[in-house]
Structures are given as structure tokens and as C-alpha cells.
Amino acid sequence: MNEFRYTSYAQEIIFGPGSLARLVDALERFHWQRLLLCSTGTLQRDGTIASLEQALEQRLVAVYAHVQPHVPDFQVVEATVLAGENEVDAVIGLGGGSAIGMAKAVSLSLEEKRKGRPARAAFPTDQPVVPVVAIPTTYAGSEMTPTYGVTHDENGLARKITVTDAKVTPKLTIYDPVLTLKLSQAMTASTGINALAHCIEALYSLTRNPLSTAAAISGVHAITSALPRCYAAGDDLEARSEMLMGAYLAGTALSSVTMALHHGLCHVLGGTAGVPHGMANAIILPHAMRFNLDVAAEQLAPAAAAMGIALEGKAAEAAVEEAVQRIYALIGQMNLPQHLRDVGVQEADLPQLAQLALQSRAVQSNPRPITGAAQVEAVLRVAW
């Protein structure tokens, strides 16, 4: 790693049990007075949204509480109209990657409507007209990144399009592990593996840098230590705190590097085949690691060490293969699906999914060059 470029983002991070209580003070510092909340029906039903409404009082002028997975384009339109009608000056994303992604999409869309021109940042230092506040309740990591995806339905074919823009990186993120205590075993497992996948891709990304690598290695250690404990005992606040720290490190690692085959496939499986993002991660991660093993073993060996695998006297390839096997076993122990056929993907759809994935910038940025759809389809078939 003799050459690299690094982009940082102006963010305030507040981390710790009970930190949600510090949200109002933070909003005062930023002078945000009219907020839209983007969230999900689950968090409305379990009372999380009600507690936020009580804390924010008159600052919360609108709530869009039925965000669907993968951020459908028609919902972005609905939420943007609601934000415009209420003249909001900031958007809160409360929940996982979809809720926070919706807040990001509304932020850019609303700015475009107000300015009458594209809102895309010309420089990493460009600031949004309508900033995003992120309050994650899962381990998806969107709260740290300048990226979101919107699913568009064109001619009966759903396709998830990712957008990367410095302006949508949340200006304020509240990490409160208490909010993750209600997370189900399935969501704990699937979003936890998503966070682990962020670390893995950051380690072998073509644009990796010293900070992304350090954060990813620390993230692997925290996640593989805490995730099994969170799954076994969801009310273990210490484990939840360590796991959320791991998710923060994973998001930080991924925020300044390009993604690769793993996330390119997961986005296609989610947007087109309707596979929940965490489950797609669980199925694809071991196979993406093996696909890249020949060219990325040296980069992934520190991840194996962070998992407690001894490197001494062992080839990097062997250590990483052991890590792959441990990850595969952990996925199985947490009762996550391990085959695409288990989540409704039809074998006949694999060629089309491979063709769509080949068009992804992430797939084109894979460390092992991908020159044709046949390579992608081969990975999908092994995963099927």
C-alpha cells in the first residue's frame, strides 16, 4: 500500500448506552428545528418511534414510518413530498440500512427540488441543504457511508441503483446500544454478517488505505467476538455495545473505499430477486471470499488473525480458508440461509442476475478481475 487516496467526512458521532438522550442537545448545536423522521412499521409498533416523538416534541414535524426494504423509488417520492410540505431542515433515519437510505435519498431529492438543479457534490467538502441524522438500530453500517440504494421498477424488472455522494453522509449519528436490545435473533445475525462483510471487502478493496484497513481489522475482532453472544443473549448490553462498535468500525472502513463482487451481487439479489440484504450477505460472503482468495490472501490474513486463527507457520491462503470455514459455520449456527434456493431464487434466474451484476461498478472494481458474466454466474451457482 504505497499509494492511496483518502476522503473523510464531517460527522459527529455520539456512542454509548443511553446516548439517544443526547439527541436534542446535538440538534440544538446544529440549529435544526424542523425534522422529518424516516423509519419502519416495526419500530412504530415496538414503541421506539413514540419515545423519539416524545423527546423531539415540536421539532418532529412529520413521520414517514413505513419504509420498505431496498428503498423503493415510489416511497422516495412520497417521503420527499411529505418533507417538502412540512419545510423540513433535516431528515432523521431511524432503523437499519433501508430507513437510513431513505433519509439519504430524501435529502438529495429535496435539495434538487429546492434548488432546481442536481444536488450532487462536486467536492467531498460540499455540504447538504437538508442534512441527514442517523440513528441505527441494526448493524447495517449505512450511518457512516456516503452511499445508498434505490430500487427502480422498469418494465416489470426491479433493479437497485446505488448512489454515492458526500452530501448524504449523515452529519450526526447516534449509536445507542440500548436501541439494539429489541433486535430479533434473525436481524441480529443477518445485519451482523453484513457488518462483517463490510470489513472483509474493505480489506481487499482496490482503493483500501491504512485507516480503512485498521478499522476493518478491529471490526472483524469485535464482530466475531460479540455477534455469537448477541445471538445467544439479546439482552446482553455489553455484547450489544461491542457489536455496535464493530458495526461502526465496519461502516467507517467501507466509507472511504470502493466495494467489490460481494456487495455488487448482494445489491442485485436484493433489488431484483427481493432477497433481504442481510440474508444475501450471509449466503454470498464465503463464496466471494473464496473467489478472491488467490489475489487477496495477504490482505485477508489479518482478518483471520483477528478471529483468533494462528498465522505462524501457515500460508496466508490456508489461514484465510480457515476463516472462511469459521464464518460459514457461524452463519449456519445462527440459522441463516446458506443457499440462494433457500430464499426463493430460481436457478433459471441466475444468468440474468449475473448479467445485471456484471454492470455493477462494485463488480467491476473486484480485486480479481471479472471480464464476463460467466465468472459471476459461476459464483451464483456455487451459492445456489
N, C-alpha and C positions, 0 to 999 in steps of 0.2 A: 504494500500500500504506500507507494512512493509519491503518488499524486492523488488528490481528491478535491472536491468542492463540497462546501457545507453551507446549508441555508438554515438559519434559526428564525423563530417566530416569536413575536412579542406576546407572551402569555403570562397570566398569573395563575399559579397552581396552589390550591389550598387542600391539603391532605390530612386526614386524621378522623378517628371516630368522633361523631358529633359535629363535624365541620359544616354541615348544612346550616347550622345555626349562625354561621358567619356570612351567609349569603347576602343578607340585607345590608350589612356594613360594607361589603365589597361593592354592591350596586351603588351605594351612596358615593363611594370614591370615584366610580366611573360616571356618575351623574345620569344613569339610565332610569327613566321614570315610567315608561310605558312598554310593557313586555308581553309578548306572545309566548305561550308555553306549547311546545310540540311533544306529545307523549303517546302512550298506548292505553287501550282499554284495560289491560291487566293492572297497570299502576293506578288507574282510576278506581278499579274495583277493590284493590287492597288498601286504599286509603292514602297512598303516597302523595297523590296529586292534592288531596284535601289538605294534607299537612303543609304543602308548599303554598297553596292558596291562602291558608291562614297566616303564614309567615310573610307573604308578599303584600297582602291586603290590596290596597287600591293600585299598586304598581302593576299587578297582573290584570291586564285589560281584556285578554282573550285567551281561550284554551282550545287547542286542536288535539283532542285526546283519542283519536282512532287511527294513528299511523299504522299502516300495514307493512309487512316485511318487504325489503328491497325497494322501498320508496317509489310507488307507482307515480307516473307523471301527472295523472289527473288529481292526485292528492296534493302534489306540489302546487297546482293551480288553485285548488280550494283553500289551502293554508295561506297562500300569498294574498288572495282576495281578502281573507279574514284579517291578515296583518295590515293590509292597506286601509281597510275600512276603519281600523282602530288606531291608525297612525303610530304604530309601534316604533320604538327606537332601539330595541334589541330583541333577540329571539332566543328562548331557552330550549334546549334539547334535553329532556329527562328520560332516561331509559338506556337502551342499547344502541347498536350501530344505526338502526333504521330511524329511531327518533332523533338522534343527533344528526344523522344525514339529512333528515327532513329540515331541521333547523338551518343547516348549511345551505340547502337548496333554496329555501325561502329567503335567506339573507341575500344571495346573489340575485334572485328573481325580483325581489322588492327593490333592490338598488337599481336594476335595469329599468324598472317601471318609473322610478322617481327621477332618474337622470335622462331617460330616453335614449340610452346607448349601452353597449355591452359593459358589464361591470367587472370584467376580468382584470386582474392585477398585472401591471406592466413590470413591476419590481416587487421583490419579497417584502419591501417595507411599506407598500401601499396598504392603506387602512380601509376597512369597510364602512359604508354609510350606516348599515344595520348590523352590529356585531352579534356574534354567537356566544352564548353561555352554555356550557356543557355540564350536566350532572349525570355521570354514568352510574347505572345500576347493574351493569354486567361487565364482562371483561373484554369487550369488543375492541376498544382502543381508539375509536373514531374521534374521541375528545382531544387527541394530541396531533391529529393529522390534517393536512390541507386538502383532503380527498373525500369525495362522497360519490355514491352511485345512484342514478335514477333509472327505473325500468320503464321503457317506452314500448307501447304495443303498436306495431306497424304491420298492416296486412295480416293480422292474426298471429304474428310471431313476436313474442316478447323478447326484448333484448335490453340488458343492463348496460348503461353507458356511464363510465366513470369520468369525473371531472376533478382536476387538480388545480387549486388556486389558493394562493397565500391568504387571500382575504377571508376565506371561510374557516381558517384555523381558529378555534374558539379563543376568545380573548381572556375568558375566565373559565376555569374548570374547578369544580368542587368534587373532590374524592372523599366520600363519606362511607367507610366500610359498613356502617350500620345499615345503609340502604341495600346492601347485598345480602343481608341475613335472610330475606324472604325469597331469594333466588332458588328456584327448584333445582333438584339434582340434575335434571336434563339440561337446563340452561347453564348451570354452573359448569358442567362437563363440556358442553359444546362451545361456549364462549371462552372457557379456559384453554381449550385446544386451539381456538382461534388466536388467542394471545401468544401461545407457544409458536404457532406458525408464523406470526409476525417476527418473532425473534429469529427463527430459522432463516426466513427469506432475507432479513436484514444482514445476517452474517455472510451470505454468499451473493448479495446484490452486486451488480456490476458497478454501482455508484456508492458502495459502502465507504465509510470513513471511520476514523478512530473512535469518535463519540458513539456512532451507531453500533459499532462492534462492542464497545464496553457496555453499553446499555443492554444490548441483546444477550450477552453472556450472563450478566447479572439477572436479567429477566428469566432466562432459562432456569437458573438456580432457584429463584423464588417460586416460579410457577410449578416446577416439578416437585418441589418440597411441599408447597401449600395446597395444590389442587386436589390430591388424593384426600387430604384432611378435610377440605371444604366439602368434598363429595360425601365423605363418611359422616360428618357432623356439621350441618349447615349453620348451626348457631355458635360455632367456634369463632369468636370475634378476632382472636389473634391470627388464626389461619386465614380468615377473610381479609384481614388487613394486609397480610403478607401477599396474598394472591392479588389484591387490588394494586399493591405496589408493583408486582410483577407485570400486571397489565399496563400500568403507567410506563414502566421501562420498555415494554414491548411496543407500545404506541410511539414513544419517543424514538426508539430505534428505527421504526418504519417511516417516521415523519420526514426524514431527510434523505431517503434512498428510493430507488425505483423498485417496484415489485417484479415478480417473475412468474414462472409457469404455474406455481401453486395457486396464487391469487387470481391469475388470469382464468384458470379453469373454474375456480370457485365462483367467480362472478358470472360466468356463462351458465354454470349449473344452477345458480340462484335465479338469475334474471330470465333464463329461457326454460329451464326444466323445473323451476319452482322449488328447488331443494333449499331448505333453511341454511343460512350461511355457516353456522357453527357445525352442522352435520356434514356439509360439503367439505369443510376443513378437516374434520375427523377422518373422512374417507380418503381424501386426496393426499394429506400430508406425508404419510410414509412413502407413498409411491413417487411423489415429487422429489423427496429426499434421495431415494434410490436412483431416480433418473439423473440427478445431478451429481451423484457420488463420485464419478470419475474425475470431474473437474473441480469439485468443491469440498473434497475431503479435508484439506488443510484448513479451510475456513470453518468447517463444521466440527472439527475435533475439539475446540474449546467448549462447544456446547455439550459434547459427550462428557468432558471433564466436569462441567458444571452440574451434570446429572449424577456425578459420583463414579463415573467409569474411569478406571485407571488407564492412563495413556502409556506408561513406561513399558518399553519392550513390545509395543504393539503398533502395527501400521495404522496410519490415520484412517484408512478405509475400513479396517476391522473395527476400530473404536466407534466410528460413525454407524456402521452396520449394527453394532450392539445397541447404539442409541435408538436407531430406527425400530429395532425389535422391542425395546422397552416402551417406546411411545405407542407402538401398535398394541402392546399388551395393556397399557394404561387405558387406551381408548376402549378396548374390549371390557376391561374391568369396570368401566363406568357405563357400560351398557349403551354405548353409542353405536350407530350403524357403521359397518366396516366395508360395505359393498354398495355400489350405486343401485343395484337392483333392489336393495332393501328400502330405498327411498323413492321408488316409483320411476326411476329412469329406465326406459326401454332400450334393449340392445340395438334395435333398429335406428334409434336416435343418435347413436354415438358418432357416426360420420358427420352429421350436420353439426353436432356440438363441437367436434374437433375443428371443423371449418370456421365456425364462429370464433372459437378460441384463438385460432391462428391469426385473426385480425386484431387481437388484443395487443396493445402496447406492452403490457406486462409480459405476455408470452414471448414477444419479440425481444424483450430485454433479459431473457433467461441466460444464466451463465454458460450452460451447454447450448450452443446454437440450435435453434429449431428452424428448419428450412422447408418443412412441408407438413401438411395435415396428418400424414400417416404417423409421424412421430407422436403427435398429440393423441391421435386415436389409439395408439398402442398403450399409452398410459391409461387412458379411459377404459380400455378393455381389461387391463390388469386390475383396475379398480372395480370393474363391473362384477 
